[in-house]
Amino acid sequence: MSQEPFNFEESMETLEKIVKSLESENNSLEKNIELFEEGLVLSKNLQKHLELAEKKIDGARDYLPAPIIKEDEKQELGVIFYGSMENTIDEIEDIVEEKSGKKISTCRVRALPLHSEVEAFMEKHEKIIVVEINRDAQLYGIMRKEYPLHLLSKMLSVAYSDGMPPRGRLYAERILEVLEEAEI
């Protein structure tokens, strides 16, 4: 007899029903113990499947396109961006270097989940600016969830959108403002 494939969503729904039933106070002690044990088994199964999914995602990272990295020897300031900023990034780099005196390295992200080279890039730089064409700072949010705490303190966000194509001077000014606020 073949075993049915594990269905994560159904298992979550079942676990939620068990929790509601346990919270209802309408069950006997024996029934609550039975439900608790069933919930414990489901919970362990769900955790195991989440861990397997995480391993698959982590294993896939380096099979995806690597970021395009341009590093300066000093590695003072790293700028991480999506490809949609590519046509503007050189102008941003020139303006920020001229006005701040900081040398900039760039890392163009090309795939999610983030390639391991993105984390290595972050490790090498004193500060990281995540530049995005949106107000929600989505890439910044993803990175804050994925990376260790010691890297989070290096990260600053410049997320902006006014519906127009990115303009180098505008983003450079925002980067300079963020750097000033961070007192670099």
C-alpha positions in Angstrom: 0.0 0.0 0.0 1.5 3.4 -1.0 1.5 6.3 1.4 -0.3 9.5 0.3 2.0 12.5 -0.3 2.3 15.0 2.5 0.0 18.0 2.0 1.3 21.0 4.0 -1.8 23.1 3.6 -4.1 20.3 4.8 -1.8 19.6 7.7 -1.8 23.2 8.8 -5.6 23.4 8.6 -5.9 20.3 10.7 -3.4 21.7 13.2 -5.4 24.9 13.4 -8.6 22.9 14.0 -6.9 21.0 16.8 -5.7 24.2 18.5 -9.3 25.7 18.3 -10.7 22.5 19.7 -8.2 22.6 22.6 -9.0 26.2 23.3 -12.8 25.6 23.3 -12.8 23.9 26.8 -15.6 21.6 25.6 -13.5 18.5 25.6 -12.8 15.9 28.2 -9.3 15.6 29.6 -8.8 12.3 27.6 -9.9 14.0 24.4 -7.6 17.0 25.0 -4.7 14.6 25.6 -5.5 12.8 22.3 -5.8 16.1 20.4 -2.6 17.4 21.9 -0.7 14.2 20.9 -2.1 14.4 17.4 -1.1 18.1 17.2 2.4 17.3 18.4 2.9 14.7 15.6 1.5 17.1 13.0 3.7 19.9 14.3 6.8 17.8 14.1 5.9 16.7 10.6 5.3 20.3 9.5 8.6 21.4 11.0 10.4 18.6 9.2 8.9 19.6 5.8 9.8 23.3 6.4 13.4 22.3 7.2 13.5 20.3 3.9 12.1 23.2 1.9 14.7 25.5 3.5 17.5 23.1 2.6 16.2 23.0 -1.0 16.2 26.8 -1.2 19.6 27.1 0.3 20.9 24.4 -2.0 19.5 26.2 -5.0 21.1 29.6 -4.2 24.4 29.0 -6.1 22.8 27.4 -9.1 21.0 30.6 -9.8 22.7 33.5 -11.7 25.4 35.0 -9.5 25.4 38.8 -8.9 27.4 41.1 -11.0 30.0 42.6 -8.7 32.3 45.5 -9.3 34.5 46.0 -6.2 36.8 48.9 -5.2 40.0 48.1 -3.4 39.0 50.1 -0.3 35.6 48.4 0.1 34.2 51.3 2.1 30.7 51.5 0.7 28.8 48.7 -1.0 25.7 49.4 -3.1 23.4 46.5 -3.7 20.6 46.9 -6.4 18.4 45.1 -8.8 19.0 45.2 -12.5 16.4 47.8 -13.0 18.8 50.4 -11.6 21.7 49.2 -13.8 21.5 52.2 -16.3 21.6 54.7 -13.4 24.1 53.1 -11.1 27.3 54.5 -12.7 25.9 58.1 -12.4 24.9 57.4 -8.8 28.4 56.0 -8.1 30.2 59.1 -9.6 28.1 61.6 -7.7 28.3 59.8 -4.3 32.1 59.3 -4.6 32.6 62.9 -5.6 30.5 64.3 -2.8 31.3 61.9 0.0 34.9 60.9 -0.8 33.9 57.3 -0.2 34.9 54.6 -2.8 31.9 52.5 -3.9 31.6 48.9 -4.9 28.4 47.6 -6.6 26.6 44.3 -6.5 23.8 43.8 -9.0 21.4 41.1 -7.7 20.1 38.9 -10.5 18.1 36.2 -8.7 16.2 35.3 -5.6 17.0 33.5 -3.3 20.1 35.6 -3.0 23.3 34.0 -4.2 26.0 33.4 -1.5 28.3 36.0 -3.2 25.9 38.7 -2.1 26.5 37.8 1.6 30.3 37.6 0.9 30.1 41.1 -0.7 28.4 42.4 2.4 31.0 40.9 4.7 33.8 42.8 2.9 32.3 46.3 3.2 32.0 48.8 6.0 28.5 50.0 5.0 25.9 48.6 2.6 23.3 50.7 0.8 20.4 48.8 -0.7 19.0 50.9 -3.6 15.5 50.1 -4.9 12.9 51.6 -7.2 10.0 51.2 -4.8 8.8 52.7 -1.6 8.4 49.4 0.2 12.1 48.4 0.4 11.3 44.8 -0.6 14.9 43.7 -1.3 16.1 45.4 1.9 13.3 43.5 3.8 14.3 40.2 2.3 17.9 40.7 3.2 17.1 41.7 6.7 15.3 38.3 7.1 18.0 36.2 5.5 21.3 37.5 6.9 22.9 37.4 10.3 22.6 40.2 12.8 26.2 41.5 12.4 25.4 42.3 8.7 22.2 44.1 9.5 23.9 46.8 11.4 25.9 47.6 8.1 22.8 47.9 6.0 21.0 51.1 5.0 18.0 51.5 2.7 17.3 53.9 -0.1 13.9 53.0 -1.5 12.2 55.5 -3.6 9.7 55.7 -6.4 7.8 58.5 -8.1 6.6 56.5 -11.1 9.4 57.9 -13.2 12.5 56.1 -14.5 15.3 56.2 -11.9 17.4 59.4 -12.0 21.0 59.2 -10.8 21.1 62.6 -9.1 18.0 62.0 -7.1 19.1 58.6 -5.8 22.6 59.9 -5.1 21.2 62.7 -3.0 19.1 60.2 -1.0 22.2 58.0 -0.5 24.1 61.0 0.8 21.3 61.9 3.1 21.1 58.3 4.5 24.9 58.3 4.9 24.8 61.6 6.8 22.0 60.3 9.1 24.1 57.2 9.8 27.1 59.5 10.5 29.6 57.7 8.3 
